[in-house]
């Protein structure tokens, strides 16, 4: 069995991993701080939700095109350029007394660097670690991203309410610089996935990603399940600032409540991922996909009773546990089914749908919460989610269908490049254990 020690013996993976963690810590710090800043200035649930949701917008507008563009260039160069681009724009948010519309515009422009970063990292990772280590690599990423999200949300909300939102933004700027340095010095250059002779019109290449994902029964089923699941699970995070503000007028308590609600989902995700993926074998994990998917929305329905913020956090954590049990399995299946040369584009399609569903969910519920009772909005929204996920679970493909698709994709996988200093030979076996980065 491949171990974490084997994985972290790979110097390039260590650099990718540290880059990933620093990026996410800074992003979540900034996201929590910006939602507080906007709500304090506007006292509007909708504008606070918009500050949270605007980071999803670049994927909605041009995520697939930006992801297809990534395959024309070295993944390493894309990662470095995107980090430096976002570092400069986030630094602009440190300008005092920036109007809310300008602030949202800057956040949107900075977020344009996210699609190429995530697509390049997703496509580069199999080349760095190889197919055998890929499941444990994405498992490590998944747990670490959720831990970074917990820390970022708690620290960001606390800094924004107790000290100053700009402190969180400064930390975000520094994380981009650190990430760019890690990639520059520790990840070696590789040629683009597509050379000039293979290039076609960018929109045509982007469309091929959609045809791949939605033309395959297995990939389409995974995509729809992930889109719908996250559409209903994201709402407590997006409305956390307003939810916490309605529960108390004390700034310290408000910051704590917001941080608890925003961090509860990631905490649950980590717990669920560790429990399910450590204690359950591949066959059992596959059987748990359908009930856990429905549970992610169902446990949020009691919001109708308007429980206090600590109880809300427990509900969100339970939803996160269910997500941690199902999302890594879905993402792992998706990665193993993808043929080589399409990873960045398929990742772009997934992220575009994912971000669009989250953006739409946060904006719609934020608009409704501006006119109706917030707990009622969340409870009824979650009830609709449980019904939708139940219908998708009913039409879920068989295990044999997924196995055939995985075998077909394995034939297109090239051998990984030899490392600069090969490790000592060791016996390995192929594993089907999958726990990838959160989508």
N, C-alpha and C positions, 0 to 999 in steps of 0.2 A: 504494500500500500504506500502511496505517495504521502509524505508528511509535510507539515508546515516548514520543518527544517530544510527539506529538499527545495521547497518553493523559495524560501528567503535566501538560499545559497546563490540564487540567480541575482547578480548585481543589477541588471537592467530592471528586473521586476521590482526590486527594492526601491529603485528610483521612481518607477511608475506608481508604486503603492504610496510612497511618501508624498508625491505630487498630488495624487488623488485626495489623500486625507487633508493636506493643507488647503487645497482648493475648497473642499466642502466645509471645513471649519469656518473659513473666512466668509464663504457665501451665506451660511446660515446665521452667522453673527450679524451680517449686514442686513439680511432679510428681516430678522426679528427687530432690529433697530429701526429700519425704515418704516415698518408698519406702525410702530409706536410713534415715531416722529410725525407721520402723516395724520394719524388719529388725533394726536394732541393738538395739531394745528387746525384740523378741519372739523373734528367731532363727528365725522361721518363714517358709518360702517362701510358704505360703498367705496369711499376713497381709500380707506384702510385696506379693504379687500383688494382694491385695484393695485395698491402698492405691492401687495403680496403676489397678485396674479400676473402683473406685467412681466415678470421674469419668465413666464411660460410663453409669452407672445412671440418671441423670435422663432420658436419651433413651429408655431401655428402658421406664421407668415412664410417662412422660407427654410424650415429645418431640413426638408428633404433635398433641396437644391444645395444648401451648404454642406450637407453630408456627402452628396455625390461629388462635390468639388474637392472634398478631402482626398478622394481616391486618385486625384490627378497630381498630388504633391506628396512629398515625404511626410509621413505621420509625425515624425520628430519635429520638423520645421513648423508644421501646423500647430502643434502643442505650444511651442515656444512663442510663436507670433500671437496666438490667441491670449496667452497669459499676459504678455506685455500690453496688448491692446486693452484688455479689461482693467489692468492695473492703472493705466492712465485715466480711463473714464471714471472709475470709482473714486479716484483722487479728486475729481471735480466736485463730488458731493460734499467735500469738506469746506467748500465755499460757504460762508455764513449767510443765513437768511435767503436761501435759494427758494423761489416760489415752488409750490407743489407741482404744477404742470411741468416745469423745467426739470424738477427732480425725477419725476416719472419718466420723462424723455431720456434723461441720462441713464437711468436704470435700464430702460429698454435697449438703448444703444450698447451698453456694456453687456447685456445679456445676449446680444448677437454673437458674442464670442463663445457662448456655451455650446451650441450645436456642433461646430467643428471640433471643439475640444473633446466632447464626449464621444463623438463618432470616431475620431482619430485614436483615442485611447482604447475604445472597444475593438477596433480593427487591429491595432498594434499588439494587443495583449496575447492573442493566439500565436503570433509570430515570435514573441519573446519567450513564452513558456511552453509552447507545444500543446498538442491535443491532450496528452495524458495529464498534464498538470493544470489544464484549463479549468476543470470543475473546482478544484481546491483554490485556485487563484480567484475565481469569481465569488466563491464562498467567503474568502477572506475579505474581499472588497465589500461584499454586502454587509457583513457585520461591522466593519470599520466605518463605512459611510453612515450607518445608522448611529453609531457611537458619536461620530463627528456632528451629526444632526442634533443629537441630544445636547451635547456640550454647547454647540453654537446657539441653539434656541434659548437654553437657560441663561447662558452668559450674555447673549445679545439683549434679551428682554431685561435682565438685571442691570446691565450697563446703561441701556437706554432710559430706564425709568429712575434709576438711583443716581447715575452720574451724568453721562452725556452720550447721545447716539453717535457722535463723531468718533468716540474712542473705538467703537466696533468697526467703523468704516476704515480707520487707520490700520487696524489689524488685518482687515480684508485686503488692503493694498499691499501690505507686507507679504501676505500668503501668496499672492500672485508672483511676486518677485522671487520668493523661495522656490516655488514650483517651476518657474522658467529656468532657474539655475540648476535644479536637479536634473531636468531633462537635457539641458545643454551639456552637462559634464558627465553624465552617467548612462545615457541612452545613445547607442551608436546609430549612425545614419543608415537608412535602407531606401531602396528605390521605391517610387510610387507603385501602387497596385496596377495602375494603367499608364502605359507610356503614351507618347504623342500619337503613335500609329493606331492605338486602340481607342483613342478618344472619339466620341461622337458629340452631338448636341447635348448640352448639359441637361436640358429639360427631358430629353429622351432617356438619358441615363437615370435621371430621377424617377421617371415613369416606370423604368424596369424594376426599381425597388418596390413600387406599389404592386406591380404585376406579380412579383415573386411572393410577397407576403400575402396578398389577398387572393392569389390564384392557387395557393396550396391550402388544402383542408386543414392540415395541422397548424401551419403558421397563422392562418386566419383565425382559427379557434383560439389560439393563445393570445393573439393580438386583441380580439374583442373582449376576452375575459379580463385581460390586464387593463384595458381602457375603461371598462365599466366599473371594475372593482375600485380603481383609484379615483374615479369620478365621484364616488360617494364617500370614500375614506378620507379624502383631502379636506373636506369642508370644516371640521373642527379646527384644523391648523389655520385655515384662511380667515376664520372669524374669531380667532382666539383673542385678539386685542380688544375687540368690541365686547366679546363675551365676558372677559375679565373686568373691563371697565364698568359694565352694568352690574356686576356683583359687589363692588366696593368702590369707595372714593379715596381710599388710602393708597398713595402711589406705590409704597413698598409691597403691600398685599396684592395690588393689581399686577405689578411686574412678576411676582411669584406665581400668581394664578395663570397669567398668560404663558409664562415659561413652562409650567406644569402641563397645560393643555397642549402646547406645541411640541413638547418633548415626549409626551406619553406615548404617542404613536411609534416613534423611533425606538423607544425603550422596549415596547411590546414587540416590535419587529425583531429586535435582537434576541429577546427571550424566545419568541416563537421559532425563529430560525435555528437557534442552538438546540432547542428541545426536539423539534421535529426532525431536523437533519442529523442529529446525533443518535436519537433513540429509535427512529423509524427507518427501515430499509427502503430502497427505491420503489418497490412494489407498493408498500403501504403509503409512501408519500404520494404516489400517483392516485391511489384511491381516496386520499384525503383532500385532493384538489377541490372537488365539487362542494363538499360540506363546509370546508373552511372558507371558500370564496363567498358563499351565502352568509356565513357568520360575520364577515368583515363589516357588512352593512347592518345586519340584524341587531348586533349588540349596541348600535347607536340609536335605535328607535326609542329607548326609554328617555331620551332627551326631551320628549314631549312632557314629562313630569317636571321639567325645570329643576334638575338636581343642582346642588352647589358645585362650584368649580372642582373641588377634590374628587367628587363622584364622577363628574364629567371626565376628568383625567383618567380615572379607572376604566370607564367605558371605552375611551379612546385607546388606552393601553390594551384592552382585550381585543379591540379591532386590530391593533398592531400585531398582537400575537398571532391572530388568524392570518394576517398578511404575511408575516414572517414564515409561516408554515407553507403558504401556497405560492407566493410570488417567486422565491428562489427556484422552486421546482419548475414553474412556467418559464422563467427566463433561461434556466439551464437547458430545457428542452429546445427552446428557440435557438440558442447559440449552437447547439449540436446539430440542428437541422439545416442551418445556413450553409450554402456552398461558398467556397473561397472566391473572393473577388466581388462579393455582394454584401459583405458584412457592414461596411460603413453606410451603404445605402439602405439596407434593411433596418439598421439601427436608427437611421434618420426617420424612416417611416414610423417605426415604433415610438420614437420620442415625439414626433410631430403629433401623432394621435394621442399619446399620453398627456402631453402638455396642453393640447387643445381641450381634452376632456377635463383636465384639472382647472384650466383657465375658465372654461365655461361654467363649471360647477361653482367655483368661488365667486365669480361675478354674478351669476344668477341668484345664488343664495344670499350674497351680500345685498343685492338689490331688493330681494324679498324681505330681508331682515331690516332694511330701512323703513319698511312699511308695515311689517307684521312682527309678531312676537318671535324673537330669535330662537328660543327652544322649540317652538312649534315648527318653524321652518326646518331646523336640523332634523327633528324627529320624523316629519312626513317625508322629507327628502331621503332619509335612510330607509324608510319603509318601501319606497319606490325602488331603491337600490336592491333590497333583498329580493323583491319580485323579479327584477331584471336579471340578477345573477342566478336565480333559480331556473329561469328559462334557458340561459346559456349552459348551465350545468346539465340540464336534461339532454342537450344536443352535443355533449362532449364526445370527441372521437375515442375509439378503443385503443388499448395499449398496443395492440399489434400494428395499428396504423401509425402510431408514433415511432415504433421500432423500425418499421420499414423506411420511414422518412429519414431517420438518423443514419441508417446504414447507407442509404443513397448519398447523403451529404459527405460521409466519411471518405468516399472515393475521390472527392474533389479537393481534399485537404492536402496541401504540400507539406513536405517534411520541414520541421523547424530548422533555422540556421544554426550551425554549430557555435556554441559559446566560445569566447576568447580563451577561457581556462576551463576545459570540460571537467565536471565533477567525477569522482571515482565511480566506476560502474556499480550498479546496484540492481537487484531484481525489481521489476515493476509489473503491475497488472493494470489493465485498463479498468477504470471505474466509471460507473454511471451516476455516482453521487454528484449532485449539482446544487450549488447554492450561490448564484451570482449576485452582482451588484444590483441594488434596487433600480428599477427602471426609471 
